[in-house]
């Protein structure tokens, strides 16, 4: 008669099989854990490319607008435009600093209670690296560059109107550039201090303003 019964296994072989099964499960779980961060990294790697195009378009638009406004303009118009752009850069720098310093916990509570701006504040907090990059690096740097361009136009208007010598021309240019740089750095230093202390209030205010243009789901 043919023996159809399976070959009996020893106790050692059975224990080896039982030990191999959880090991394979653990290795599969580890592979999944390693794959998830890789996908996130691939998504985040697209941001520098997006930042490049956003910066290029904003810089082109702002510089074109400032050149059109400052062409054959009077000194008072160049002064107003310089102050407006300087303050705009400070405001965005405050928002970017507040985004990195805010606490997302209270925003979750506001979103659960359906307080206006709560969900938008959660989104801003979750993407604080992008918010900080856009506000501080892109908009802030562009405003700094354009304010320098406006300062140059302001210096040209002052020099052309006065008909000064070369030495006084250099002095006036240095003074105007120094005043613009000093005001920018001083205002940003004060703004960063306020942004750190009142980070949640600032982000909530920005979230409420943005919620006007976008409905919270």
BAPA-521267 format. One record per residue (C-alpha): chain; y, z, x. Coordinates in nm, 2 decimals, padded with zeros to 4 digits. Example, Ala and Ser with C-alpha at 12.3 -4.5 7.8 and 13.67 -1.06 7.14 Angstrom:
<nodes>
<node ch="A" v="-00.45" w="00.78" u="01.23"/>
<node ch="A" v="-00.11" w="00.71" u="01.37"/>
</nodes>
This chain:
<nodes>
<node ch="A" v="00.00" w="00.00" u="00.00"/>
<node ch="A" v="00.36" w="-00.08" u="00.11"/>
<node ch="A" v="00.58" w="00.22" u="00.15"/>
<node ch="A" v="00.90" w="00.15" u="-00.06"/>
<node ch="A" v="01.05" w="00.49" u="00.00"/>
<node ch="A" v="01.36" w="00.49" u="00.23"/>
<node ch="A" v="01.32" w="00.62" u="00.58"/>
<node ch="A" v="01.38" w="00.99" u="00.57"/>
<node ch="A" v="01.69" w="01.11" u="00.76"/>
<node ch="A" v="01.71" w="01.41" u="00.97"/>
<node ch="A" v="01.96" w="01.69" u="00.90"/>
<node ch="A" v="02.16" w="01.59" u="01.20"/>
<node ch="A" v="02.21" w="01.24" u="01.08"/>
<node ch="A" v="02.32" w="01.36" u="00.74"/>
<node ch="A" v="02.58" w="01.59" u="00.88"/>
<node ch="A" v="02.71" w="01.31" u="01.11"/>
<node ch="A" v="02.75" w="01.09" u="00.80"/>
<node ch="A" v="02.94" w="01.37" u="00.62"/>
<node ch="A" v="03.17" w="01.42" u="00.91"/>
<node ch="A" v="03.25" w="01.05" u="00.95"/>
<node ch="A" v="03.36" w="01.01" u="00.58"/>
<node ch="A" v="03.65" w="01.25" u="00.59"/>
<node ch="A" v="03.75" w="01.12" u="00.93"/>
<node ch="A" v="03.78" w="00.76" u="00.80"/>
<node ch="A" v="03.98" w="00.89" u="00.50"/>
<node ch="A" v="04.21" w="01.08" u="00.74"/>
<node ch="A" v="04.26" w="00.77" u="00.96"/>
<node ch="A" v="04.34" w="00.56" u="00.65"/>
<node ch="A" v="04.60" w="00.81" u="00.54"/>
<node ch="A" v="04.76" w="00.82" u="00.88"/>
<node ch="A" v="04.78" w="00.44" u="00.88"/>
<node ch="A" v="04.97" w="00.45" u="00.55"/>
<node ch="A" v="05.21" w="00.72" u="00.68"/>
<node ch="A" v="05.28" w="00.50" u="00.99"/>
<node ch="A" v="05.34" w="00.19" u="00.77"/>
<node ch="A" v="05.60" w="00.35" u="00.54"/>
<node ch="A" v="05.86" w="00.43" u="00.81"/>
<node ch="A" v="05.81" w="00.09" u="00.95"/>
<node ch="A" v="05.91" w="-00.07" u="00.62"/>
<node ch="A" v="06.22" w="00.15" u="00.61"/>
<node ch="A" v="06.32" w="00.06" u="00.96"/>
<node ch="A" v="06.29" w="-00.31" u="00.87"/>
<node ch="A" v="06.53" w="-00.26" u="00.58"/>
<node ch="A" v="06.78" w="-00.07" u="00.78"/>
<node ch="A" v="06.78" w="-00.32" u="01.06"/>
<node ch="A" v="06.96" w="-00.57" u="00.82"/>
<node ch="A" v="07.27" w="-00.35" u="00.80"/>
<node ch="A" v="07.42" w="-00.45" u="01.14"/>
<node ch="A" v="07.40" w="-00.81" u="01.03"/>
<node ch="A" v="07.57" w="-00.73" u="00.70"/>
<node ch="A" v="07.83" w="-00.52" u="00.87"/>
<node ch="A" v="07.91" w="-00.82" u="01.10"/>
<node ch="A" v="07.98" w="-01.05" u="00.80"/>
<node ch="A" v="08.17" w="-00.78" u="00.61"/>
<node ch="A" v="08.39" w="-00.71" u="00.91"/>
<node ch="A" v="08.46" w="-01.07" u="00.98"/>
<node ch="A" v="08.55" w="-01.15" u="00.62"/>
<node ch="A" v="08.77" w="-00.84" u="00.58"/>
<node ch="A" v="08.94" w="-00.89" u="00.91"/>
<node ch="A" v="09.02" w="-01.25" u="00.84"/>
<node ch="A" v="09.15" w="-01.17" u="00.49"/>
<node ch="A" v="09.37" w="-00.88" u="00.60"/>
<node ch="A" v="09.51" w="-01.05" u="00.90"/>
<node ch="A" v="09.58" w="-01.37" u="00.71"/>
<node ch="A" v="09.76" w="-01.17" u="00.44"/>
<node ch="A" v="09.96" w="-00.97" u="00.69"/>
<node ch="A" v="10.06" w="-01.29" u="00.88"/>
<node ch="A" v="10.18" w="-01.45" u="00.56"/>
<node ch="A" v="10.38" w="-01.15" u="00.46"/>
<node ch="A" v="10.53" w="-01.09" u="00.80"/>
<node ch="A" v="10.63" w="-01.46" u="00.86"/>
<node ch="A" v="11.01" w="-01.47" u="00.86"/>
<node ch="A" v="11.02" w="-01.13" u="00.70"/>
<node ch="A" v="11.29" w="-00.86" u="00.75"/>
<node ch="A" v="11.23" w="-00.54" u="00.95"/>
<node ch="A" v="11.21" w="-00.32" u="00.64"/>
<node ch="A" v="10.92" w="-00.52" u="00.49"/>
<node ch="A" v="10.73" w="-00.50" u="00.82"/>
<node ch="A" v="10.79" w="-00.13" u="00.83"/>
<node ch="A" v="10.66" w="-00.07" u="00.48"/>
<node ch="A" v="10.36" w="-00.29" u="00.54"/>
<node ch="A" v="10.29" w="-00.10" u="00.87"/>
<node ch="A" v="10.30" w="00.24" u="00.69"/>
<node ch="A" v="10.09" w="00.12" u="00.40"/>
<node ch="A" v="09.81" w="-00.01" u="00.62"/>
<node ch="A" v="09.83" w="00.30" u="00.85"/>
<node ch="A" v="09.78" w="00.53" u="00.55"/>
<node ch="A" v="09.51" w="00.31" u="00.41"/>
<node ch="A" v="09.31" w="00.35" u="00.73"/>
<node ch="A" v="09.36" w="00.72" u="00.72"/>
<node ch="A" v="09.24" w="00.75" u="00.36"/>
<node ch="A" v="08.92" w="00.55" u="00.43"/>
<node ch="A" v="08.86" w="00.76" u="00.74"/>
<node ch="A" v="08.88" w="01.07" u="00.53"/>
<node ch="A" v="08.62" w="00.92" u="00.28"/>
<node ch="A" v="08.38" w="00.83" u="00.56"/>
<node ch="A" v="08.40" w="01.17" u="00.72"/>
<node ch="A" v="08.35" w="01.34" u="00.38"/>
<node ch="A" v="08.05" w="01.13" u="00.31"/>
<node ch="A" v="07.88" w="01.26" u="00.63"/>
<node ch="A" v="07.98" w="01.63" u="00.56"/>
<node ch="A" v="07.90" w="01.65" u="00.19"/>
<node ch="A" v="07.61" w="01.84" u="00.04"/>
<node ch="A" v="07.39" w="01.64" u="-00.20"/>
<node ch="A" v="07.25" w="01.94" u="-00.39"/>
<node ch="A" v="07.55" w="02.00" u="-00.63"/>
<node ch="A" v="07.56" w="01.63" u="-00.70"/>
<node ch="A" v="07.20" w="01.63" u="-00.82"/>
<node ch="A" v="07.29" w="01.92" u="-01.06"/>
<node ch="A" v="07.59" w="01.72" u="-01.19"/>
<node ch="A" v="07.37" w="01.41" u="-01.24"/>
<node ch="A" v="07.11" w="01.61" u="-01.43"/>
<node ch="A" v="07.39" w="01.75" u="-01.66"/>
<node ch="A" v="07.53" w="01.39" u="-01.70"/>
<node ch="A" v="07.87" w="01.49" u="-01.55"/>
<node ch="A" v="08.08" w="01.18" u="-01.49"/>
<node ch="A" v="08.05" w="01.06" u="-01.13"/>
<node ch="A" v="07.74" w="01.27" u="-01.06"/>
<node ch="A" v="07.49" w="00.99" u="-01.02"/>
<node ch="A" v="07.74" w="00.78" u="-00.82"/>
<node ch="A" v="07.80" w="01.08" u="-00.59"/>
<node ch="A" v="07.43" w="01.11" u="-00.53"/>
<node ch="A" v="07.41" w="00.74" u="-00.43"/>
<node ch="A" v="07.71" w="00.78" u="-00.19"/>
<node ch="A" v="07.54" w="01.09" u="-00.04"/>
<node ch="A" v="07.21" w="00.92" u="00.00"/>
<node ch="A" v="07.37" w="00.63" u="00.18"/>
<node ch="A" v="07.62" w="00.84" u="00.38"/>
<node ch="A" v="07.55" w="00.64" u="00.70"/>
<node ch="A" v="07.65" w="00.31" u="00.54"/>
<node ch="A" v="07.95" w="00.47" u="00.36"/>
<node ch="A" v="08.07" w="00.62" u="00.69"/>
<node ch="A" v="08.02" w="00.29" u="00.87"/>
<node ch="A" v="08.21" w="00.09" u="00.61"/>
<node ch="A" v="08.50" w="00.34" u="00.57"/>
<node ch="A" v="08.55" w="00.46" u="00.93"/>
<node ch="A" v="08.43" w="00.17" u="01.14"/>
<node ch="A" v="08.50" w="-00.14" u="00.94"/>
<node ch="A" v="08.80" w="-00.06" u="00.72"/>
<node ch="A" v="08.94" w="00.20" u="00.96"/>
<node ch="A" v="08.93" w="-00.02" u="01.27"/>
<node ch="A" v="09.06" w="-00.32" u="01.08"/>
<node ch="A" v="09.36" w="-00.12" u="00.96"/>
<node ch="A" v="09.42" w="00.01" u="01.31"/>
<node ch="A" v="09.43" w="-00.35" u="01.45"/>
<node ch="A" v="09.65" w="-00.48" u="01.16"/>
<node ch="A" v="09.89" w="-00.19" u="01.19"/>
<node ch="A" v="09.93" w="-00.29" u="01.56"/>
<node ch="A" v="10.00" w="-00.65" u="01.45"/>
<node ch="A" v="10.26" w="-00.52" u="01.20"/>
<node ch="A" v="10.41" w="-00.31" u="01.48"/>
<node ch="A" v="10.44" w="-00.61" u="01.70"/>
<node ch="A" v="10.62" w="-00.80" u="01.42"/>
<node ch="A" v="10.85" w="-00.50" u="01.37"/>
<node ch="A" v="10.93" w="-00.49" u="01.74"/>
<node ch="A" v="11.01" w="-00.86" u="01.74"/>
<node ch="A" v="11.25" w="-00.83" u="01.45"/>
<node ch="A" v="11.43" w="-00.54" u="01.62"/>
<node ch="A" v="11.46" w="-00.72" u="01.95"/>
<node ch="A" v="11.56" w="-01.05" u="01.80"/>
<node ch="A" v="11.83" w="-00.89" u="01.59"/>
<node ch="A" v="11.98" w="-00.69" u="01.87"/>
<node ch="A" v="11.97" w="-00.95" u="02.14"/>
<node ch="A" v="11.86" w="-00.70" u="02.41"/>
<node ch="A" v="11.77" w="-00.75" u="02.77"/>
<node ch="A" v="11.41" w="-00.77" u="02.90"/>
<node ch="A" v="11.41" w="-00.41" u="03.01"/>
<node ch="A" v="11.52" w="-00.28" u="02.67"/>
<node ch="A" v="11.27" w="-00.52" u="02.50"/>
<node ch="A" v="10.98" w="-00.35" u="02.69"/>
<node ch="A" v="11.11" w="00.00" u="02.61"/>
<node ch="A" v="11.14" w="-00.08" u="02.23"/>
<node ch="A" v="10.79" w="-00.23" u="02.22"/>
<node ch="A" v="10.64" w="00.07" u="02.40"/>
<node ch="A" v="10.82" w="00.31" u="02.17"/>
<node ch="A" v="10.71" w="00.13" u="01.85"/>
<node ch="A" v="10.34" w="00.11" u="01.97"/>
<node ch="A" v="10.35" w="00.47" u="02.08"/>
<node ch="A" v="10.48" w="00.59" u="01.74"/>
<node ch="A" v="10.22" w="00.39" u="01.55"/>
<node ch="A" v="09.94" w="00.52" u="01.77"/>
<node ch="A" v="10.06" w="00.88" u="01.75"/>
<node ch="A" v="10.09" w="00.88" u="01.37"/>
<node ch="A" v="09.75" w="00.72" u="01.33"/>
<node ch="A" v="09.57" w="00.97" u="01.55"/>
<node ch="A" v="09.76" w="01.27" u="01.40"/>
<node ch="A" v="09.70" w="01.17" u="01.04"/>
<node ch="A" v="09.34" w="01.10" u="01.11"/>
<node ch="A" v="09.29" w="01.44" u="01.28"/>
<node ch="A" v="09.45" w="01.62" u="00.98"/>
<node ch="A" v="09.25" w="01.40" u="00.74"/>
<node ch="A" v="08.92" w="01.48" u="00.91"/>
<node ch="A" v="08.99" w="01.85" u="00.89"/>
<node ch="A" v="09.05" w="01.82" u="00.52"/>
<node ch="A" v="08.75" w="01.60" u="00.47"/>
<node ch="A" v="08.51" w="01.85" u="00.63"/>
<node ch="A" v="08.64" w="02.14" u="00.42"/>
<node ch="A" v="08.66" w="01.96" u="00.09"/>
<node ch="A" v="08.38" w="01.70" u="00.14"/>
<node ch="A" v="08.21" w="01.74" u="-00.20"/>
<node ch="A" v="08.54" w="01.73" u="-00.39"/>
<node ch="A" v="08.65" w="01.41" u="-00.21"/>
<node ch="A" v="08.32" w="01.23" u="-00.26"/>
<node ch="A" v="08.31" w="01.34" u="-00.63"/>
<node ch="A" v="08.66" w="01.20" u="-00.68"/>
<node ch="A" v="08.56" w="00.87" u="-00.51"/>
<node ch="A" v="08.24" w="00.86" u="-00.73"/>
<node ch="A" v="08.45" w="00.91" u="-01.05"/>
<node ch="A" v="08.68" w="00.63" u="-00.95"/>
<node ch="A" v="08.39" w="00.39" u="-00.87"/>
<node ch="A" v="08.21" w="00.49" u="-01.20"/>
<node ch="A" v="08.50" w="00.32" u="-01.39"/>
<node ch="A" v="08.39" w="-00.02" u="-01.25"/>
<node ch="A" v="08.01" w="00.05" u="-01.27"/>
<node ch="A" v="07.83" w="00.22" u="-01.55"/>
<node ch="A" v="07.59" w="00.51" u="-01.44"/>
<node ch="A" v="07.24" w="00.45" u="-01.57"/>
</nodes>
